[in-house]
Amino acid sequence: MQAYRRFDTNHAFSHAVKLAKEYQKELVVYEGLRMDYPWNSKRIHQFILEGMMENQTRADEIGITYWPYVETLKNPAKGLLKEISENAALVVTDDFPCFIIPEQTAKLAKKVNCQVLAIDGNSLLPFSSFERPASAARILRLWIHKELNRNYPTPNTTLWKKEELKELKELKELKSKSKPNKQIGFPKNPMALLEEIPFQNDVSPVKGVKGGRKEALRLLNEFIKNKLDQYGTKRSEPNRPELTATSGLSPYLHFGWIGLEEIFYAVLQHVTKGKWNPERMSHEKPGDRENFYSPSLSANMFLDELITWRDIGYLFFWKDKPKHINLNHLPDWVKANFKKHTKDHREYVYTLEQFENAKTHDELWNAAQTELVKTGKMHNYMRMLWGKKVIEWTNSYEEAFTILEHLNNKYAYDGRNPNSYTGILWCFGLFDRPWFPERNVFGNVRFMSSDSTKKKFKMNSYLEYIGELSGKSNSLFP
């Protein structure tokens, strides 16, 4: 359990249960948390650890053998996974396309003496359904809609009950050869482990932000009840979180405490009063993002973001699973465009330290960066503006990418994700088209400005909220 950290509605876990019953083998679920991952911090570690503690409770409820492990200086991970896999007949894990997970899976497969199966539970459709990544959302949207019409998948909506897994408990009692290494398990106070880890980044947890499946389900229910109906018209408007028509589920999807399928069905059952089924999709209009899934515009727009725009990032990396992500992933027209404009004059140039501390001349950019640092998230529209301005205010495109990657992965709860990277690369022109007229620094890559943002949206409420986060009066943002 390394990408999708839950038992319920989990394709990898369900497949492992099926195989354990089929081959009459004991099932052990291992969930580890190493301390040396890139951009590690107390913020991210505590978030993950809270979810692991919930998983321990859930494992006890359904009678599953669960081995949690948290690496510290006193409890190093070297050799542990190989050791606990020595008696395994098979290892089942997640086929996740980004960050450290593909490399971890590949290394494990080389070290153990059994087969390692990586299960694609990333989305509604398996990514093997697509021959190649899509170059634009409109193209992938059409592919997805046509495939759903042609071959609607069997959803995994399993909420496990103890009696369904009773056979596995009996197998454990009869055939168990596995005993947890002394490194496995939680101490009486698992959160005390955070004080034993030399984090590379000094980023504190955000008060009131909690990891785990219970919080994910609470946010989903709150969104469906109070915000979904406004999503189609108000999702892009920067505002206080309680007034913003977004779900807040991105970090919980990233760590796998909730599944895309769960959200998909919950939304559609809500807007159809429990009557949705695949026949209600608009089979006549594949590619129509406003009408395809249901009669509700807001539901359709939300599901398009959830499926099309999420899948385009995951699919982009799923085939090759690159170890390093950079500007080489951009299309040829963008590379040629940047080559032409690489020596353009920059009116403002800032250092990483100035960016990190929100010390630019631009109040909207500073507000977005402050939100990221203080809350671990950023409004979606502001994130686009935030990325575009860093391109404009650095000496090179490569430096801009490095700064954006660092700030996002260091502070964001949903950083280190395929969509984090494609979101950054979108600012450089990925999945977009050439725009005219040609501009300084950007050339034909889409340009965004703070002035146009102020004209498009009423920003007072958002700026007052950021001022409150900073412990300052709203006069900070005139």
HUJOGI-V329402 format. One record per residue. N is the residue number from 0. NEAR is the number of other ideal C-beta (glycine too) atoms within 8 Angstrom. Layout:
N,NEAR + N,NEAR
This chain:
0,11 + 1,11 + 2,7 + 3,13 + 4,13 + 5,14 + 6,11 + 7,9 + 8,10 + 9,14 + 10,10 + 11,13 + 12,13 + 13,10 + 14,11 + 15,11 + 16,11 + 17,8 + 18,11 + 19,13 + 20,9 + 21,6 + 22,8 + 23,7 + 24,10 + 25,12 + 26,12 + 27,9 + 28,13 + 29,9 + 30,13 + 31,12 + 32,12 + 33,7 + 34,14 + 35,5 + 36,9 + 37,7 + 38,12 + 39,12 + 40,12 + 41,12 + 42,13 + 43,11 + 44,14 + 45,12 + 46,15 + 47,12 + 48,15 + 49,11 + 50,14 + 51,15 + 52,11 + 53,12 + 54,16 + 55,11 + 56,8 + 57,12 + 58,13 + 59,8 + 60,7 + 61,12 + 62,10 + 63,10 + 64,10 + 65,10 + 66,12 + 67,13 + 68,13 + 69,13 + 70,12 + 71,10 + 72,8 + 73,5 + 74,8 + 75,7 + 76,11 + 77,4 + 78,6 + 79,11 + 80,11 + 81,10 + 82,8 + 83,14 + 84,12 + 85,8 + 86,5 + 87,10 + 88,5 + 89,11 + 90,11 + 91,11 + 92,13 + 93,14 + 94,11 + 95,11 + 96,10 + 97,13 + 98,8 + 99,7 + 100,11 + 101,11 + 102,8 + 103,9 + 104,14 + 105,8 + 106,8 + 107,14 + 108,8 + 109,6 + 110,8 + 111,12 + 112,3 + 113,9 + 114,5 + 115,12 + 116,9 + 117,8 + 118,11 + 119,10 + 120,11 + 121,11 + 122,10 + 123,10 + 124,11 + 125,7 + 126,13 + 127,5 + 128,7 + 129,12 + 130,2 + 131,5 + 132,9 + 133,13 + 134,6 + 135,9 + 136,10 + 137,7 + 138,9 + 139,14 + 140,12 + 141,10 + 142,10 + 143,13 + 144,13 + 145,9 + 146,11 + 147,12 + 148,9 + 149,5 + 150,6 + 151,5 + 152,7 + 153,3 + 154,7 + 155,11 + 156,8 + 157,8 + 158,6 + 159,9 + 160,7 + 161,9 + 162,5 + 163,7 + 164,13 + 165,9 + 166,7 + 167,14 + 168,9 + 169,8 + 170,14 + 171,11 + 172,6 + 173,6 + 174,8 + 175,9 + 176,6 + 177,9 + 178,5 + 179,8 + 180,8 + 181,4 + 182,6 + 183,9 + 184,7 + 185,9 + 186,7 + 187,3 + 188,5 + 189,10 + 190,7 + 191,8 + 192,11 + 193,10 + 194,5 + 195,8 + 196,13 + 197,5 + 198,11 + 199,6 + 200,8 + 201,6 + 202,10 + 203,6 + 204,8 + 205,10 + 206,4 + 207,4 + 208,10 + 209,7 + 210,14 + 211,11 + 212,14 + 213,7 + 214,11 + 215,12 + 216,9 + 217,8 + 218,12 + 219,14 + 220,9 + 221,9 + 222,13 + 223,11 + 224,7 + 225,6 + 226,13 + 227,15 + 228,5 + 229,10 + 230,14 + 231,10 + 232,7 + 233,9 + 234,14 + 235,6 + 236,10 + 237,10 + 238,10 + 239,9 + 240,8 + 241,4 + 242,6 + 243,13 + 244,10 + 245,10 + 246,10 + 247,9 + 248,12 + 249,11 + 250,14 + 251,13 + 252,13 + 253,10 + 254,11 + 255,12 + 256,13 + 257,13 + 258,13 + 259,12 + 260,11 + 261,11 + 262,14 + 263,12 + 264,11 + 265,11 + 266,13 + 267,14 + 268,11 + 269,10 + 270,13 + 271,11 + 272,6 + 273,5 + 274,7 + 275,10 + 276,5 + 277,6 + 278,4 + 279,10 + 280,10 + 281,9 + 282,6 + 283,3 + 284,8 + 285,10 + 286,9 + 287,9 + 288,10 + 289,7 + 290,9 + 291,13 + 292,9 + 293,10 + 294,5 + 295,7 + 296,8 + 297,13 + 298,15 + 299,15 + 300,13 + 301,14 + 302,12 + 303,12 + 304,10 + 305,10 + 306,13 + 307,12 + 308,11 + 309,13 + 310,14 + 311,14 + 312,14 + 313,15 + 314,13 + 315,11 + 316,14 + 317,14 + 318,8 + 319,5 + 320,9 + 321,7 + 322,5 + 323,4 + 324,9 + 325,7 + 326,11 + 327,4 + 328,9 + 329,11 + 330,8 + 331,5 + 332,9 + 333,12 + 334,10 + 335,8 + 336,13 + 337,14 + 338,7 + 339,7 + 340,11 + 341,8 + 342,3 + 343,7 + 344,4 + 345,10 + 346,3 + 347,8 + 348,6 + 349,9 + 350,5 + 351,7 + 352,7 + 353,9 + 354,14 + 355,9 + 356,6 + 357,11 + 358,8 + 359,12 + 360,3 + 361,8 + 362,8 + 363,13 + 364,13 + 365,11 + 366,14 + 367,14 + 368,13 + 369,12 + 370,14 + 371,15 + 372,9 + 373,8 + 374,11 + 375,10 + 376,12 + 377,11 + 378,13 + 379,9 + 380,11 + 381,14 + 382,11 + 383,12 + 384,15 + 385,13 + 386,13 + 387,13 + 388,13 + 389,13 + 390,13 + 391,10 + 392,10 + 393,13 + 394,5 + 395,7 + 396,11 + 397,8 + 398,9 + 399,12 + 400,13 + 401,8 + 402,12 + 403,12 + 404,11 + 405,10 + 406,12 + 407,12 + 408,12 + 409,11 + 410,11 + 411,13 + 412,13 + 413,11 + 414,11 + 415,10 + 416,11 + 417,12 + 418,12 + 419,13 + 420,13 + 421,13 + 422,12 + 423,13 + 424,15 + 425,12 + 426,12 + 427,15 + 428,13 + 429,11 + 430,10 + 431,9 + 432,4 + 433,7 + 434,8 + 435,5 + 436,3 + 437,5 + 438,7 + 439,6 + 440,9 + 441,12 + 442,10 + 443,9 + 444,13 + 445,8 + 446,8 + 447,9 + 448,7 + 449,11 + 450,6 + 451,8 + 452,14 + 453,9 + 454,5 + 455,5 + 456,10 + 457,5 + 458,10 + 459,6 + 460,10 + 461,14 + 462,13 + 463,11 + 464,11 + 465,12 + 466,13 + 467,9 + 468,10 + 469,9 + 470,4 + 471,8 + 472,5 + 473,9 + 474,7 + 475,7 + 476,10 + 477,2
